[in-house]
C-alpha cells in the first residue's frame, strides 16, 4: 500500500473511549488525591501515531448524550487531529450509561504499575453497525487500513457483531484489516465458543495480525511455541515457527508482529520486536529503554508499524519505526505516542538523544 491512495482516511479504528486517571508524582492510586485525567482507548492510542504525523484518521465510537466526559473526549480527539462519529445515548439516569474509567498508577523503580478498569455501564458496549452508514464510510469516503482489537471485539455480543460487520464491509471496499488480538481472560469467561468463532472470522479477513504467543493460542487456537531452545533465541525461534502455523491457518494475512519486553524495573525495560511481511523477518533484539509510563507502549508499536505499512516501507523500516514509536510512548505521561515528526522517532531508533536546537 502506497501513499498515493484516493481513499479519504488513512486509518479507521473502532473503539470505546473512556478516561484514564493517573496519580501525580508516580504515586500509587490508593494513596493519592490528585490525578491527571486523559481521554483514552487502546485503539485511539494506535491511531495517534498516524494522526500526529499528519495522516487522516477516523474514530468510530459511542457517546453519552450531554455528558461532560463525552465533551472532554471529543475535545481530546479533535486535538489529536482525529475525525470521529458515533451515536449519542441518553444516560438513562444515575445508574445508566457512562464512559469507562481506567485507574492507573505508573509505578516507580521496584514498585510495578497497577491498573484497575471500571467498565460498569460502559456506553461502548452498545456499538452497533446499524448506528453507522458503513457504505458511506467505506464506499464513498474510503479507508486504507481498519484497525480492530480483541478488546472491542470481546467487549460485548453487540461489539463482536459490530467488529464483524465493519470487517466485512471494509474488506468489500478494499481496506486492509489490522487485528490486534489482545486476549483478556475476564472478557472471554463463559463466552469462549462465541468469541472463538467471531475472532476466527475477523482473523480470516485480516491482512495484519498482531499478538503474543498467548493471544494466538487463546484467541485462535493455534499451537503455541515448541519448547526447545533456551533463553531469548529459543523464544524467537519458537515464535517464528508458531507464526508459520498461523500463516497456514490464515493464508490471506501477510503481516505478523509482536513485541518482546523484559522488565528490569518500572523505569527500565528491555524492548524488542519481531515482524514479518511473509517475505522476510525483522528481529529487533531487546534494547534498554528508559520508561516514564509503560502503559501504551504496545499500542505505540502497533501504531508505528501501521504507519510504516501506510507509507509503503520495507519490513525492516516498519518494524524499527514501530519499535521506536513504542519506546516514544513509554517516555510520555499520555498512554499514546505524540511524535513531533518522523525524525524524532528515527532518532529514538538510532539511540540519538542529543538536544536538537
C-alpha positions in Angstrom: 0.0 0.0 0.0 1.4 3.4 -1.0 0.8 7.0 -0.1 -1.0 7.7 -3.4 -4.3 6.4 -2.3 -7.6 8.1 -3.2 -9.3 7.0 0.0 -10.1 9.8 2.4 -8.9 8.2 5.6 -5.5 6.5 6.1 -6.8 4.7 9.2 -10.0 4.0 10.9 -10.4 2.5 14.4 -13.5 1.1 16.2 -13.3 1.8 19.9 -14.9 2.5 23.2 -13.5 5.8 24.5 -13.1 6.4 28.2 -11.0 8.4 30.7 -7.7 7.5 32.4 -6.9 8.8 35.9 -3.3 8.8 36.8 -1.9 10.0 40.2 0.6 12.8 40.2 4.3 12.2 41.0 4.3 8.5 40.1 2.4 7.7 43.4 0.1 4.7 43.9 -3.5 5.3 43.2 -4.8 4.3 46.6 -2.6 6.8 48.3 -3.3 9.8 46.1 -5.7 12.6 46.0 -4.6 14.5 42.9 -4.9 12.9 39.4 -4.3 13.7 35.7 -7.3 12.9 33.5 -6.9 12.0 29.9 -9.2 10.5 27.2 -8.1 7.0 26.3 -8.6 3.8 24.5 -6.1 1.2 23.1 -7.4 1.7 19.5 -7.2 5.5 19.5 -3.7 5.2 21.0 -2.7 3.2 18.0 -4.2 5.7 15.6 -2.4 8.6 17.3 0.9 7.9 15.6 -0.6 8.4 12.2 -2.7 11.4 13.2 0.2 13.3 14.9 2.3 12.6 11.7 -0.4 14.2 9.6 -2.4 11.3 8.2 -6.2 11.5 8.2 -7.7 9.3 10.9 -11.3 8.4 11.8 -12.7 7.0 15.1 -16.0 5.1 15.3 -17.3 5.1 18.9 -20.3 5.9 21.1 -21.0 8.8 23.5 -23.2 9.6 26.4 -25.5 12.4 25.4 -24.9 15.6 27.3 -22.1 14.1 29.4 -19.2 16.4 30.3 -16.9 13.4 29.9 -18.1 12.9 26.4 -17.4 16.6 25.7 -13.9 16.1 27.2 -13.3 13.0 25.0 -14.4 14.8 21.8 -12.1 17.8 22.5 -9.2 15.4 23.1 -9.8 13.6 19.8 -10.0 16.9 17.9 -6.8 18.0 19.5 -5.1 14.9 18.1 -6.4 15.7 14.6 -8.9 12.8 14.5 -12.3 12.8 12.9 -15.0 10.9 14.8 -18.6 9.8 14.7 -20.9 7.8 16.8 -24.4 7.6 18.3 -25.3 9.6 21.4 -27.0 7.5 24.1 -29.2 9.1 26.8 -27.6 8.4 30.1 -30.8 6.9 31.4 -30.5 8.2 35.0 -27.7 8.0 37.6 -27.3 4.2 37.1 -27.3 4.3 33.3 -24.6 4.7 30.7 -21.1 6.2 31.2 -17.7 6.0 29.7 -15.2 3.5 31.1 -12.7 4.6 33.8 -9.1 3.4 33.7 -7.4 3.9 37.1 -3.7 3.6 36.6 -0.5 4.5 38.6 2.7 4.3 36.5 4.8 2.6 39.2 8.3 3.7 40.2 11.5 1.7 40.5 10.8 -1.7 42.1 7.1 -0.9 42.5 5.3 -2.1 39.4 2.3 -0.2 37.8 -1.2 -1.2 38.9 -4.2 -0.7 36.6 -7.8 -1.1 37.5 -10.6 -0.9 34.9 -14.1 0.1 35.8 -16.3 -0.7 32.8 -19.7 -0.8 34.5 -22.4 0.7 32.3 -19.9 1.3 29.6 -21.6 3.0 26.6 -19.1 1.5 24.2 -20.7 -1.9 24.8 -23.7 -0.7 22.7 -21.7 -0.2 19.5 -23.8 -1.4 16.6 -23.3 -1.3 12.8 -26.9 0.0 12.5 -25.8 3.3 14.0 -23.3 4.0 11.2 -23.5 4.4 7.5 -20.8 1.9 6.7 -21.4 2.1 2.9 -20.8 5.9 3.0 -17.7 5.4 5.2 -16.1 2.7 3.1 -17.6 3.0 -0.4 -17.7 6.8 -0.6 -15.1 8.2 1.8 -12.8 5.2 1.8 -10.3 3.8 4.3 -6.9 2.4 3.7 -6.4 0.5 7.0 -9.1 -0.5 9.5 -7.6 -1.4 12.9 -9.6 -3.6 15.2 -8.6 -5.1 18.5 -9.7 -8.0 20.7 -10.6 -5.6 23.4 -13.5 -4.2 21.4 -14.3 -7.5 19.7 -14.8 -9.2 23.1 -16.4 -6.3 25.0 -20.0 -7.5 24.4 -22.0 -9.6 22.0 -23.0 -6.3 20.3 -19.4 -5.2 19.8 -18.4 -8.6 18.5 -21.1 -8.3 15.8 -20.1 -4.7 15.2 -16.4 -5.6 14.5 -17.5 -8.4 12.2 -19.8 -6.0 10.3 -17.1 -3.4 10.0 -14.5 -6.0 8.8 -16.9 -7.4 6.2 -17.8 -4.1 4.6 -14.3 -2.7 4.8 -12.9 -5.8 3.1 -15.5 -5.5 0.3 -14.2 -2.0 -0.4 -10.5 -2.7 -0.5 -9.4 -1.7 3.0 -6.6 -3.6 4.7 -7.7 -5.1 8.1 -5.4 -5.0 11.1 -6.3 -7.1 14.1 -4.5 -6.9 17.4 -5.8 -10.0 19.2 -5.4 -8.6 22.8 -6.8 -11.6 24.7 -8.4 -10.7 28.1 -9.5 -13.7 30.2 -12.2 -11.7 32.1 -13.8 -10.8 28.8 -13.8 -14.4 27.5 -15.1 -16.1 30.6 -18.3 -18.0 29.7 -18.2 -16.8 26.1 -15.3 -18.9 24.8 -17.0 -20.6 21.9 -18.9 -17.5 20.8 -15.7 -15.4 20.8 -13.5 -18.0 19.2 -16.0 -18.1 16.3 -16.0 -14.3 16.0 -12.2 -13.9 16.3 -11.7 -16.6 13.7 -13.8 -14.7 11.2 -12.1 -11.4 11.8 -8.7 -13.0 11.6 -9.8 -14.7 8.3 -10.4 -11.3 6.8 -7.3 -9.7 8.3 -4.1 -8.7 6.4 -2.2 -7.8 9.6 -2.3 -9.9 12.7 -0.6 -8.8 15.9 -0.3 -10.6 19.3 1.9 -12.6 21.6 2.1 -16.4 21.8 -0.8 -16.5 24.3 -3.0 -14.3 22.1 -2.6 -16.7 19.1 -3.2 -19.7 21.3 -6.2 -18.5 23.3 -7.9 -16.4 20.6 -7.3 -18.5 17.5 -6.5 -22.0 18.9 -3.0 -22.0 17.3 -0.5 -24.4 18.8 2.0 -22.4 20.9 5.8 -22.2 20.6 7.5 -25.5 20.9 9.7 -26.0 23.9 13.3 -26.4 22.9 16.0 -23.7 22.8 16.6 -21.8 26.0 16.6 -18.1 26.5 15.7 -15.3 24.0 17.0 -17.2 20.9 14.7 -20.1 21.8 11.7 -17.8 22.3 12.3 -16.1 19.0 12.7 -19.3 17.1 9.6 -20.7 18.7 7.5 -17.7 17.9 8.6 -17.8 14.3 7.5 -21.4 14.0 4.2 -20.6 15.6 3.7 -17.8 13.1 4.2 -20.4 10.3 1.2 -22.3 11.7 -0.8 -19.0 11.9 0.1 -18.4 8.2 -1.2 -21.8 7.3 -4.5 -21.2 9.1 -5.0 -17.7 7.8 -3.2 -17.6 4.4 -4.7 -14.2 3.4 -2.7 -12.4 6.2 0.7 -11.2 5.2 1.9 -9.1 8.2 2.5 -10.5 11.6 4.1 -8.9 14.6 4.8 -9.0 18.3 6.8 -7.1 20.9 9.4 -8.5 23.3 9.7 -7.0 26.7 11.8 -7.7 29.8 11.0 -5.6 32.8 14.1 -4.7 34.9 12.3 -2.1 36.9 9.3 0.2 36.4 11.6 2.7 34.8 14.0 0.4 32.9 12.9 -2.2 30.3 14.5 -4.3 27.6 12.3 -3.7 24.5 12.4 -5.7 21.3 10.1 -6.8 18.4 9.5 -9.4 15.7 7.8 -8.6 12.5 7.3 -10.4 9.2 5.7 -9.4 5.9 5.7 -13.1 4.8 8.7 -12.4 2.7 11.3 -11.6 5.3 11.7 -11.1 9.0 13.0 -8.2 11.1 14.2 -9.3 14.5 14.9 -6.5 16.9 16.7 -7.9 19.9 15.6 -6.3 23.2 17.4 -3.0 23.9 17.4 -0.9 27.0 14.9 1.9 27.1 14.0 4.4 29.9 10.4 4.2 30.9 8.3 7.0 32.4 4.9 5.2 31.9 4.8 1.8 30.3 1.1 1.9 29.5 0.6 2.4 25.8 4.0 1.1 24.6 2.4 -1.8 22.8 -0.1 0.5 21.2 2.7 2.8 20.1 4.4 -0.2 18.5 1.3 -1.1 16.5 0.7 2.5 15.5 4.2 2.9 14.2 4.1 -0.4 12.4 0.8 0.5 10.6 2.2 4.0 9.8 5.1 2.3 8.0 2.8 0.0 6.1 0.7 3.0 5.0 3.9 4.7 3.8 4.9 1.6 1.8 8.1 1.0 3.7 10.2 -2.3 3.9 9.5 -4.7 6.7 12.8 -3.6 8.3 11.7 0.0 8.4 8.2 -0.7 9.5 9.4 -2.8 12.4 12.0 -0.3 13.5 9.6 2.6 13.3 7.1 0.6 15.4 9.7 -0.3 18.0 10.7 3.4 18.3 7.1 4.6 18.4 6.5 2.2 21.3 9.7 3.5 23.0 8.5 7.1 22.5 5.1 6.3 24.1 6.9 5.0 27.2 8.5 8.4 27.7 5.2 10.2 27.9 2.6 10.7 30.6 -0.1 10.1 27.9 -0.7 6.5 27.1 -0.3 7.3 23.4 2.7 8.4 21.3 2.8 12.0 20.2 5.6 12.2 17.6 6.6 15.7 16.6 7.8 14.3 13.2 9.3 11.2 11.7 12.8 12.4 12.5 12.1 12.3 16.3 11.0 8.7 16.0 14.0 7.7 13.9 16.3 9.4 16.4 15.0 7.1 19.1 15.7 4.1 16.9 19.3 5.4 16.3 19.8 6.0 20.0 20.3 9.7 19.5 19.0 11.5 22.5 21.1 14.6 21.9 19.4 18.0 22.2 18.0 19.3 18.9 18.2 23.1 18.7 
